[in-house]
Amino acid sequence: GNSVTQMEGPVTLSEEAFLTINCTYTATGYPSLFWYVQYPGEGLQLLLKATKADDKGSNKGFEATYRKETTSFHLEKGSVQVSDSAVYFCALRMSSGNTPLVFGKGTRLSVIA
Amino acid sequence: DTGVSQDPRHKITKRGQNVTFRCDPISEHNRLYWYRQTLGQGPEFLTYFQNEAQLEKSRLLSDRFSAERPKGSFSTLEIQRTEQGDSAMYLCATSWDGTGAEAFFGQGTRLTVV
């Protein structure tokens, strides 16, 4: 079946550090890929997405590139802020048919001043 | 209508009782999903509606669980004879059709079975 694997957390970084959260997927076809973020006490929000190979999704300084050859969608940010502290979820959805999002387990990020 | 609304936000119930949760979607969205999230895990898919039709159910959805979406508007998720293992956050999400359509999530209903 389709699945998503994320790096284990928690990740603790100092403000202005570089962030990478690894995400790889297994899928039988060509999925769309997503990163969702969950801030403390809030619901899941879409952070960025990519719908085909080599697409780059970006938002709020975060970026992720859809790499079909390595089945990866790693999340990066050049300079994290305390306000980026949250749980980040990588997810996929198959492009054909009516299918639900499949999520990874999430990676908790803590940014300290 | 600014987003997906779930009610209640928190529910504490005794083992064996029935509970019902409600989800009000973004009005233009025809797809509605229910997920369950336990501590330290990502959301796990439970079931999915397109308009009023329930198109898919996860094997996680035992026969104690039932979901409805009358007239393709709001949805309810009922759990009968609750067990302690049902304690989790129940999330509702809605979306448009279409490749790459993002899902918008509600804030969830946290269920605690004591």
Interface residues (C-beta under 8 A of the other chain):
Chain A: V4 S32 F34 Y36 E42 G43 L44 Q45 L46 K49 T51 F89 A91 R93 S95 N98 T99 P100 L101 V102 F103 G104 K105 G106
Chain B: V4 R31 Y33 Y35 G40 Q41 G42 P43 E44 F45 Y48 Q50 L55 E56 L91 A93 T99 G100 E102 A103 F104 F105 G106 Q107 G108
